[in-house]
């Protein structure tokens, strides 16, 4: 039998004799080892080397994650956060540093810089566990910046992009609050109602209901009109129109 690594080469007379001997005597471990010793040793060596490389990689990764967490715990300045982002990419610490850096820039009214940091983070790590938080932070920064239409659009995109994330209900609540701030009370009311229907088990559902009940009452003719009011019940089951008392005509006797 030819070696699998030399299958295209013709067998030598010696190989043919060994093959015939194995066939005639049945499987013989010593003959098999003698035939394929080098191949087996090579395969075992490759497996051992792969295991060592994987172990070194896992160790380095664990050390890197620990170092990034330690660096983040001691970070407090813009330079500290930027250093973590550059030195420990693809880590949760880098994502945390991006959000913290953006928050610091926003507090210093460096809104465009904050948005750029967050957008770079999203472009580089679109599947990062904190991607939804980064997207939401961009919307909040736009709102703080006074770009309310852009913020509203971003809130809507976040809610649609991360429907199963914690960011979705927060983005919907932010939409309602923004509409309320703009004086669009009925629009805000509808968003709150949609929130309760869409996220009935959210930890924010009680907050949404409380804020909805604090909204000013609907203006006459806005959402709840007199024509939509329920008709009073009557014993006969008849649909009796609402009775509106009229002032007596001039000269008519007063009952």
Secondary structure as UniProt FT lines:
FT   HELIX           4..6
FT   TURN            7..8
FT   HELIX           13..25
FT   HELIX           29..73
FT   HELIX           78..87
FT   TURN            89..90
FT   HELIX           92..107
FT   TURN            108..109
FT   HELIX           111..124
FT   TURN            126..127
FT   TURN            129..130
FT   HELIX           131..145
FT   HELIX           148..161
FT   TURN            162..164
FT   HELIX           166..181
FT   TURN            182..183
FT   HELIX           185..198
FT   TURN            200..201
FT   TURN            203..204
FT   HELIX           205..213
FT   TURN            220..222
FT   HELIX           226..228
FT   TURN            235..236
FT   TURN            250..251
//
